[in-house]
Amino acid sequence: MRIDQKAMPIVEAVRAHQARERVSLHVPGHKAGQGLSEELAAYVGHVGRLDITELPGADDLHHPTGPILAAQQLAAAAWGAQETYFLVGGSTVGNLAAILTAVGPGDLAIVARNAHQSIWSALELAGAQIVPVFPEVQGGVAGALSLATVEQALSHFPSCKTLIVTSPTYYGAASDLAAIVKLAHQNDVLVIVDEAHGAHFSFHADLPTSAVQVGADLVIHSAHKMLGAFTQSGLLHVCGERVDRSRLKKWLRTLQSSSPSYLLLASIDSARQQMATQGKQMLSNTLAALRSAKMRVIEKRPGLIVEVAPVGFADPFKWVLDAGRLQRTGFEVERLLRERFGVYVELATERHVLFVWTYASTHRDMEMVVEALLAIGEGISSVTSPVDLTTHTQQVVTHPLVLHNLGQRVLHEVEGALQDAIGHVVADAIVPYPPGIPYVLPGETLTAETAQVLLQHHAAQQRIDGLLEQNPPRIRYYLEAAEEQGGEAVS
């Protein structure tokens, strides 16, 4: 089959439909945008005309035979996968489908502890036995998963069927996937890589190696995080023969909408075309400008930008700031950047601030950010309470997951203040957003250290799933048999 990466089959199909249709007697109800409110229409322009459904010539995401199939085949060729599936539920639905395909009830899965909550949700739905393994810590953040850690886990749990790795991490640290995938396959273990933040890796030699390039069995990409597709779009790549394709397709049909957005599908198609035909040059231009901007910051503020992984395993499009170098918390730096300079960042914690650059970032963006950082640094002498960086860290996952049948241990489930739950097994995942990585999983014991970090996030008004929206914050947890406690029983 001839591969023409300049083609955009879905975009072209939508355009062709626009040219043909004169009267709409099908959904959606806004009828090609003519029924949108004046306010929304003024904001989104002609986008409503692109919002079509499964019409003749437009194909069907769940049974593709036309432009969607062609677009997915072009994507597979662009990334080097055997097969690629488009996702309209983000990388979250890709994680769910991949895990539910590969993992069954009682199966043993080794999982990096800094995995996204969608992975833990999928494992819970699958009824899996979970062996959490802990990533390296560099620069105060959870980083890559080491080969030695994987080797040790596989040695201790030889019946493991699946290994699930997050690479790169939210902070841009990539694992040595070539070595990890080779080791797992030698042990007949299927490898799933949540590479949501690494969809751009395949298009430039100066970026870490993509999981697709080293043959990971299932690789999940976000198409909107680092590429140019609309939010909530993603890709699921299949490599190798360990994956049950029919089971995967079944789960994708089950989990994805039966009315997928053609705006999302067309944006994935367009983002692939852009990267496949222009990606190397666009990434080169941005990388050169970022290196220059980073050097300016380092020269004036040594240590402000944290190295989260060795050279070759760190994504240069992610900057992690050590807010302590400015004698402020990450929350304070985030607020100053937003309120004084109009700079909105991806994430702030007590210690760090995360910047996400992409191929679309401009020289003007970089100039503004560098000037803002240098300006914030000028006010250091006015701060009287610097952060103690020796005790504040994002990496609070320092104890193993307790794998047991809660029903055999506990008397009942209660709701209580966060502080009252210290020392008890929690009932829900506690997940700050962003980044969506659980600080505590169901079945883990809440420590005083973790509770303190969660309270800091709550005080900074960060969204935290699993905390009940009350002040002070409350959570659900379990009481041991014959234990007295002031929490309220949950029926």
Order of alpha helices (4+ residues) and beta strands (2+ residues): alpha-alpha-alpha-beta-alpha-beta-alpha-beta-beta-beta-alpha-beta-alpha-beta-beta-beta-alpha-alpha-beta-beta-alpha-beta-beta-alpha-alpha-beta-beta-alpha-beta-beta-beta
